[in-house]
Amino acid sequence: MIGQYWGNGMMGQYWGHMWFGWLFWIVIAGLIIWAVITLARKGSGGNQPVKPQETALDILKRRYALGEISKTEFDEKKKDLQS
C-alpha cells in the first residue's frame, strides 16, 4: 500500500509533474528577464552606431528645409553663426 503512494503510483507522477512545473516556470522567468534586458538595451541605443552631434549650422539648415524659418531669417542666423 505504501508503494502505491510513494513508488510509481500517484505520488510518483505528482512529484514528476511538480519538478517539471518548477523547471517550466524557471525557463519562463528566464525568457522574461532576457526580453526585458534586450528591450532595455535597444531602447538605450545599445547596438546602434553613435551619430555625430549636429552643429548649429546643421540645425539651421534643417529648420530652413522644413520651412520653419524664412530665407531672410536663415541668412541672418547663418551670418551670426559664421562671425
mmCIF file of the C-alpha atoms, coordinates in Angstrom:
data_MODEL
# 
_entry.id   MODEL 
# 
loop_
_atom_site.group_PDB 
_atom_site.id 
_atom_site.type_symbol 
_atom_site.label_atom_id 
_atom_site.label_alt_id 
_atom_site.label_comp_id 
_atom_site.label_asym_id 
_atom_site.label_entity_id 
_atom_site.label_seq_id 
_atom_site.pdbx_PDB_ins_code 
_atom_site.Cartn_x 
_atom_site.Cartn_y 
_atom_site.Cartn_z 
_atom_site.occupancy 
_atom_site.B_iso_or_equiv 
_atom_site.pdbx_formal_charge 
_atom_site.auth_seq_id 
_atom_site.auth_comp_id 
_atom_site.auth_asym_id 
_atom_site.auth_atom_id 
_atom_site.pdbx_PDB_model_num 
ATOM 1  C CA . MET A 1 1  ? 0.000  0.000  0.000   1.00 0.00 ? 1  MET A CA 1 
ATOM 2  C CA . ILE A 1 2  ? 2.827  2.428  0.753   1.00 0.00 ? 2  ILE A CA 1 
ATOM 3  C CA . GLY A 1 3  ? 4.394  1.634  -2.612  1.00 0.00 ? 3  GLY A CA 1 
ATOM 4  C CA . GLN A 1 4  ? 1.212  2.717  -4.285  1.00 0.00 ? 4  GLN A CA 1 
ATOM 5  C CA . TYR A 1 5  ? 1.559  6.278  -2.945  1.00 0.00 ? 5  TYR A CA 1 
ATOM 6  C CA . TRP A 1 6  ? 5.337  6.745  -2.908  1.00 0.00 ? 6  TRP A CA 1 
ATOM 7  C CA . GLY A 1 7  ? 6.531  4.444  -5.664  1.00 0.00 ? 7  GLY A CA 1 
ATOM 8  C CA . ASN A 1 8  ? 5.449  4.553  -9.236  1.00 0.00 ? 8  ASN A CA 1 
ATOM 9  C CA . GLY A 1 9  ? 1.867  5.279  -8.290  1.00 0.00 ? 9  GLY A CA 1 
ATOM 10 C CA . MET A 1 10 ? 0.066  8.593  -7.981  1.00 0.00 ? 10 MET A CA 1 
ATOM 11 C CA . MET A 1 11 ? 2.670  10.372 -5.820  1.00 0.00 ? 11 MET A CA 1 
ATOM 12 C CA . GLY A 1 12 ? 5.468  9.440  -8.204  1.00 0.00 ? 12 GLY A CA 1 
ATOM 13 C CA . GLN A 1 13 ? 3.584  11.077 -11.012 1.00 0.00 ? 13 GLN A CA 1 
ATOM 14 C CA . TYR A 1 14 ? 2.788  14.073 -8.810  1.00 0.00 ? 14 TYR A CA 1 
ATOM 15 C CA . TRP A 1 15 ? 6.423  14.666 -7.882  1.00 0.00 ? 15 TRP A CA 1 
ATOM 16 C CA . GLY A 1 16 ? 7.461  14.308 -11.504 1.00 0.00 ? 16 GLY A CA 1 
ATOM 17 C CA . HIS A 1 17 ? 4.928  16.922 -12.587 1.00 0.00 ? 17 HIS A CA 1 
ATOM 18 C CA . MET A 1 18 ? 5.956  19.193 -9.756  1.00 0.00 ? 18 MET A CA 1 
ATOM 19 C CA . TRP A 1 19 ? 9.600  19.232 -10.895 1.00 0.00 ? 19 TRP A CA 1 
ATOM 20 C CA . PHE A 1 20 ? 8.552  19.788 -14.486 1.00 0.00 ? 20 PHE A CA 1 
ATOM 21 C CA . GLY A 1 21 ? 6.365  22.670 -13.298 1.00 0.00 ? 21 GLY A CA 1 
ATOM 22 C CA . TRP A 1 22 ? 9.275  24.327 -11.494 1.00 0.00 ? 22 TRP A CA 1 
ATOM 23 C CA . LEU A 1 23 ? 11.529 23.854 -14.497 1.00 0.00 ? 23 LEU A CA 1 
ATOM 24 C CA . PHE A 1 24 ? 8.851  25.311 -16.785 1.00 0.00 ? 24 PHE A CA 1 
ATOM 25 C CA . TRP A 1 25 ? 8.454  28.445 -14.669 1.00 0.00 ? 25 TRP A CA 1 
ATOM 26 C CA . ILE A 1 26 ? 12.225 28.922 -14.346 1.00 0.00 ? 26 ILE A CA 1 
ATOM 27 C CA . VAL A 1 27 ? 12.510 28.828 -18.142 1.00 0.00 ? 27 VAL A CA 1 
ATOM 28 C CA . ILE A 1 28 ? 9.600  31.282 -18.498 1.00 0.00 ? 28 ILE A CA 1 
ATOM 29 C CA . ALA A 1 29 ? 11.168 33.640 -15.921 1.00 0.00 ? 29 ALA A CA 1 
ATOM 30 C CA . GLY A 1 30 ? 14.496 33.451 -17.769 1.00 0.00 ? 30 GLY A CA 1 
ATOM 31 C CA . LEU A 1 31 ? 12.813 34.332 -21.057 1.00 0.00 ? 31 LEU A CA 1 
ATOM 32 C CA . ILE A 1 32 ? 11.053 37.312 -19.479 1.00 0.00 ? 32 ILE A CA 1 
ATOM 33 C CA . ILE A 1 33 ? 14.304 38.583 -17.960 1.00 0.00 ? 33 ILE A CA 1 
ATOM 34 C CA . TRP A 1 34 ? 16.090 38.135 -21.298 1.00 0.00 ? 34 TRP A CA 1 
ATOM 35 C CA . ALA A 1 35 ? 13.325 40.059 -23.119 1.00 0.00 ? 35 ALA A CA 1 
ATOM 36 C CA . VAL A 1 36 ? 13.424 42.954 -20.636 1.00 0.00 ? 36 VAL A CA 1 
ATOM 37 C CA . ILE A 1 37 ? 17.215 43.253 -20.901 1.00 0.00 ? 37 ILE A CA 1 
ATOM 38 C CA . THR A 1 38 ? 17.098 43.073 -24.705 1.00 0.00 ? 38 THR A CA 1 
ATOM 39 C CA . LEU A 1 39 ? 14.418 45.755 -24.938 1.00 0.00 ? 39 LEU A CA 1 
ATOM 40 C CA . ALA A 1 40 ? 16.259 47.974 -22.455 1.00 0.00 ? 40 ALA A CA 1 
ATOM 41 C CA . ARG A 1 41 ? 19.450 47.768 -24.495 1.00 0.00 ? 41 ARG A CA 1 
ATOM 42 C CA . LYS A 1 42 ? 17.662 48.572 -27.750 1.00 0.00 ? 42 LYS A CA 1 
ATOM 43 C CA . GLY A 1 43 ? 15.796 51.445 -26.116 1.00 0.00 ? 43 GLY A CA 1 
ATOM 44 C CA . SER A 1 44 ? 19.025 52.999 -24.885 1.00 0.00 ? 44 SER A CA 1 
ATOM 45 C CA . GLY A 1 45 ? 20.733 52.589 -28.262 1.00 0.00 ? 45 GLY A CA 1 
ATOM 46 C CA . GLY A 1 46 ? 22.969 49.738 -27.161 1.00 0.00 ? 46 GLY A CA 1 
ATOM 47 C CA . ASN A 1 47 ? 23.718 48.322 -30.626 1.00 0.00 ? 47 ASN A CA 1 
ATOM 48 C CA . GLN A 1 48 ? 23.149 51.436 -32.690 1.00 0.00 ? 48 GLN A CA 1 
ATOM 49 C CA . PRO A 1 49 ? 26.073 53.370 -34.148 1.00 0.00 ? 49 PRO A CA 1 
ATOM 50 C CA . VAL A 1 50 ? 26.879 56.674 -32.490 1.00 0.00 ? 50 VAL A CA 1 
ATOM 51 C CA . LYS A 1 51 ? 25.623 59.630 -34.504 1.00 0.00 ? 51 LYS A CA 1 
ATOM 52 C CA . PRO A 1 52 ? 27.875 62.661 -34.706 1.00 0.00 ? 52 PRO A CA 1 
ATOM 53 C CA . GLN A 1 53 ? 26.421 65.676 -32.965 1.00 0.00 ? 53 GLN A CA 1 
ATOM 54 C CA . GLU A 1 54 ? 24.637 68.189 -35.126 1.00 0.00 ? 54 GLU A CA 1 
ATOM 55 C CA . THR A 1 55 ? 26.260 71.575 -35.399 1.00 0.00 ? 55 THR A CA 1 
ATOM 56 C CA . ALA A 1 56 ? 24.268 74.763 -35.072 1.00 0.00 ? 56 ALA A CA 1 
ATOM 57 C CA . LEU A 1 57 ? 24.559 75.270 -38.837 1.00 0.00 ? 57 LEU A CA 1 
ATOM 58 C CA . ASP A 1 58 ? 23.146 71.771 -39.471 1.00 0.00 ? 58 ASP A CA 1 
ATOM 59 C CA . ILE A 1 59 ? 20.162 72.544 -37.247 1.00 0.00 ? 59 ILE A CA 1 
ATOM 60 C CA . LEU A 1 60 ? 19.673 75.869 -39.017 1.00 0.00 ? 60 LEU A CA 1 
ATOM 61 C CA . LYS A 1 61 ? 19.737 74.183 -42.429 1.00 0.00 ? 61 LYS A CA 1 
ATOM 62 C CA . ARG A 1 62 ? 17.255 71.569 -41.277 1.00 0.00 ? 62 ARG A CA 1 
ATOM 63 C CA . ARG A 1 63 ? 14.872 74.204 -39.914 1.00 0.00 ? 63 ARG A CA 1 
ATOM 64 C CA . TYR A 1 64 ? 15.062 76.109 -43.202 1.00 0.00 ? 64 TYR A CA 1 
ATOM 65 C CA . ALA A 1 65 ? 14.480 72.936 -45.213 1.00 0.00 ? 65 ALA A CA 1 
ATOM 66 C CA . LEU A 1 66 ? 11.409 72.126 -43.105 1.00 0.00 ? 66 LEU A CA 1 
ATOM 67 C CA . GLY A 1 67 ? 10.034 75.625 -43.656 1.00 0.00 ? 67 GLY A CA 1 
ATOM 68 C CA . GLU A 1 68 ? 10.237 76.638 -40.011 1.00 0.00 ? 68 GLU A CA 1 
ATOM 69 C CA . ILE A 1 69 ? 12.205 79.799 -40.857 1.00 0.00 ? 69 ILE A CA 1 
ATOM 70 C CA . SER A 1 70 ? 12.267 82.102 -43.861 1.00 0.00 ? 70 SER A CA 1 
ATOM 71 C CA . LYS A 1 71 ? 15.183 82.710 -46.256 1.00 0.00 ? 71 LYS A CA 1 
ATOM 72 C CA . THR A 1 72 ? 15.989 86.109 -44.729 1.00 0.00 ? 72 THR A CA 1 
ATOM 73 C CA . GLU A 1 73 ? 15.933 84.657 -41.201 1.00 0.00 ? 73 GLU A CA 1 
ATOM 74 C CA . PHE A 1 74 ? 18.143 81.783 -42.385 1.00 0.00 ? 74 PHE A CA 1 
ATOM 75 C CA . ASP A 1 75 ? 20.667 84.206 -43.914 1.00 0.00 ? 75 ASP A CA 1 
ATOM 76 C CA . GLU A 1 76 ? 20.740 86.399 -40.784 1.00 0.00 ? 76 GLU A CA 1 
ATOM 77 C CA . LYS A 1 77 ? 21.264 83.464 -38.426 1.00 0.00 ? 77 LYS A CA 1 
ATOM 78 C CA . LYS A 1 78 ? 23.856 81.876 -40.714 1.00 0.00 ? 78 LYS A CA 1 
ATOM 79 C CA . LYS A 1 79 ? 25.758 85.183 -40.771 1.00 0.00 ? 79 LYS A CA 1 
ATOM 80 C CA . ASP A 1 80 ? 25.596 85.322 -36.961 1.00 0.00 ? 80 ASP A CA 1 
ATOM 81 C CA . LEU A 1 81 ? 26.912 81.790 -36.647 1.00 0.00 ? 81 LEU A CA 1 
ATOM 82 C CA . GLN A 1 82 ? 29.827 82.369 -39.030 1.00 0.00 ? 82 GLN A CA 1 
ATOM 83 C CA . SER A 1 83 ? 31.023 85.504 -37.291 1.00 0.00 ? 83 SER A CA 1 
# 
